[in-house]
Amino acid sequence: MKKFKKSVGLALLVTATSALASCNLFKKGGNSDSNAVQFWSSFGAAYTGALDEIVGKVSKATGVTIEHESKGGYPEIRREMISAVAAGDYPNIATGYPDHFVSYLSKNVLVPLDDLFTAEEKADFYEDYLEENIFYDNAGANSKKRLYGVPFNKSTELLGYNGVFVDYCASLAGNEDLATIPATWQEWGEDGGKGEKYQAIFRDLAVNKKTIYGKQDASGHASDFAETAGGDRELLLDFSQVDANQTLLMAWDSPENAFITLIKQWGARYTELPEDQAKLAANRRVGSVWFTEANEVKKVVECLKFFNKLYKKGIFGVPGHLGGSYATDAMANCRCMFSVCSSGGLSYNTTNWKHRFTVAPIPYYDDGTTVRKAVISQGANLCLTKRDGQEDAFKVLKALSSSEYQAEWCLQTGYFPSTKSVTNSAAYQAFLNSTSYENSTAVAYREGAKVNANIYTKASEGWNKFVDPAFEGSAILREKLTGVIKAACDLSSDASDDAFKNIIMQLKDVSDLKIPQISFK
């Protein structure tokens, strides 16, 4: 992806956002050819502009010159950081996932943050977000858990859908029940159930290249549908250019997240960290891969067979089935009606208010006896490196993670708050409680935030908002999962259990996963 770079000049020299307890906490580190703080982020064009604005304000508030460069994505920043660390010329601050930080930590380039934040400041961060940034500082019995990152942008996955399509389906005689979408995968896959009803209507619209007109109120809800224009009806759904063979009722944007989340919902274990890392870790964190273990494989195969059946019905798949890396384009041009997507990427799906991109919790497992509600929590954290200029760099890192700038970032991008103080702030509460319908993006951000605040994080709702554990090699493992769901869906409907099992077990033969920090069960 394209890189974006912006230098923010030295502004007014003012008091730093927060005074440091002691300058001797910082030591000289990696090479530095600039007095500016080097900040690498992992965002594309959609969010880089918003971050540049915040970086400019942080520069003015701290009196520190900041050079911000976006690497365009999480895999990209990980690869470039690893290369930069090997060359000894890395940035002062970088965003990344915990499994990225493990790799940097093994090269001894990260600064522990425990003593740089007060107990009150650390307590303000949500505990699970902070916990994922805690690693052992070295191997052996004398190792100690230390904080090597703080949360910055957090998101989770939601089921986004074309609300006007759902309104249209429910308007058809005998289909009034389609106004409420299925909550469980079993409902989606039920023979003669809602999933099949949605798919039959969708298929008819696409095959016959229909255009649907209707009236849309200020909130985006549609009614008075007809296949021809007339009166004050406007064009709401246009299938005239849709190739019915390039459609899919629902797509899961991230095939990797689909695999990890779905096998958890089916009761299988993905990866885990052995309890006593202090004794086991030759390099900070050893990870165990469980989904290839015999008893776990049975559950994984059951899961993959279920979604193979859903794919054969045209109800479920991944963007690869639609000819792209994401379902965004397919959603925009009526080739896909439902998408499991990141709350942090909602803006990519809200280009057309007439489609009214609506959000709900992702479907969950419920076989009538057992209920498993699991949804992955993701997003980048900020780490501080040993590059020269650590004192100024920490001023910047602390400001970026503070409630003042976190609130602005969340309201502009739809990411979830990393701190309790942002969630409880008047501005964020006003955002959650707003009933305005100014534009589709703002509405999607707000509805996604409500799902997180009122459902995913509410104990009575019973959701497990999990983070897959980070260890050396876990990022590589995730990348190898990309084709698993598609390969399973593409198998014939009468494929044997062994055919599904072989897709999983092939991961054990990947040479770059045969490293000391990862063990297959």
Buried (B, 14 or more C-beta within 10 A) or exposed (E): EEEBEBEBEEBEEEEBBBEBEEEEBBEEBBEBEEEBBBBBBBBBEEBBEBBBBBBBBBBBBBBBBBBBBBBBEBBBBBBBBBEBBEEEBBBBBBBBBBBBBBBBBBBEBBBBBBEBBEEEBBEBBBEBBBEBBBBBBBBEEEBEBBBBBBBBBBBBBBBBBBBBBBBBBBBEEEBEEBEEBBBBBBBBBEEEBBBBBBBBBBBEBBBEEBBBBBBBEEEBBBBEBEEEEEEEBEEBBBBEEBEBEBBBBBBBBBBBBBBBBBBBBBBBBBBBBBEEBBEBBEBBBBBBBBBBBEEBBBBBBBBBBBBBBBBEBBBBBBBBBBEBBBBBBBBBBBBBBBBBBBBBBBBBBBBBBBBBBBBBBBBBBBEEEEEBBBBBBBBBBBBBBBBBBBBBBBBBBBBBBBBBBBBBBBBBBBBBBBBBBBBEBEEBEEBBEEEEBEEBBBBBBBBBBBBBBEBBBEEEEEBBBBBBBBBBBBBBBBEBBBBBBBBBBBBEEEBEEEBBBEBBEBBEEEEEBEEEBBBBB
